[in-house]
């Protein structure tokens, strides 16, 4: 879903603070780079290795009936958490959790019930999202962060997880812990006919189901996205490619990311591919000093702007 501030046809609401991370944060740097589009495609493909998420996506069929809208709303949510003010991010997360609460069903391979808000599935979405965006930044963007920046990035990843149903103790806090997480969950990851259909669809969306920007954009990014994945994931998903192809994409990919790395290039790409996300990015790039020029913790933001706080304010108004 997209945050309220980036809904089509609505002027963006003024942001109240610097959100959870603020100027100079590696989160702002990595999540607003052109390579974040590659990282996003990578993460939504990997999502389907979780059989419960694959079942939820297949049963709802949203990526097939409205691929551009579904991808745009999902990317807008991730970017909202990364760069928007805390009020917008908290409201967006609460809406998303209400939507997810209705997404339940039976996973056909195990016969077990799934729920989109399940903490384990939400952790898979969160870790693959944050890791994928960083991986693509390193491989096709400016390169690795400094050791200090990288540690801060993973610390910020833990903060962002507070907006989902993830158990805080389970969220990786370093690259090594990310590797350990992948090793721990690998036995329960699998591919199925429905999962592979979705993954290949997201890598190369058919023209008949989308506009030309998603059809062309997905294909331009697909080989680069696959190049960032380990061999076992490419094999499991049946979308492997020769190593020479992957190596040959690194140089051109870095050049392309520099070409579109300015304000105009980033906004032009997003307006074609994900217009709601583009409006959010424009607001971020053009932001001034907010009324509260500091960052806020998710807990504090929830106290100020969460559903309970809004309900209390409405009660006071009526009395």
C-alpha angles and dihedrals in degrees: 000000000000123000116258091249093062102045114134114270096014125111111237116261116239111262117240102206144354093278120227101321114023138189115341094022119135088229091063090045097048100037094050095047118107088245089068088083089060090046091051093052089048093052097047089050092050091048089076094064085077102082093210093052090045089054092048092051093046094048094048092042091199095140090056100045097041110009096164095046094045093049093044094051092047094048090045090055093052091048091047091058091046102047114003125096118276095253093057093044094050092048091048093050093050092051091048093051091050090051092047092049088068093050103092135133145122122299101225100213097054100022089229124136118252130205122188090223093058106135094227093051092044090052090053090052092047099046096043090048097052094039093047094052091049093045092054091045089055097044102039104015135052093316134244122352118241113270091256093049092047093053090049089049091057090045088054090047087060090051092051090051088066088076091063133054093263118133105246094222091057097055112104114243101194141021090262090054089050089056090049090050092053091049091050096049097038094091092060095045117097144157126236137176092267093044093050091047090056095044094050090044091055092046094050112013112200117248092231092062100045146023120276095263094063092040093051098033095053091052094047090053100037101084092044090049092050090049090064094056127093117249095253093057093047090049095045092051095043094233101109122147134191115283090233089061092051093048092047092057097059099077097044090043092056091048091050092050090053092048093055095032097101125086095263094047095048094048093045091053093047095045089057097042105028113007098182090051088048091057090050091049091050091053090051095048092047097042120132129198108308126225088258104038096198142076124266131209118241089243092055092044090052090052090051103037110011126116093267091052092048092048091050091050091050090050091052091050092053094048 
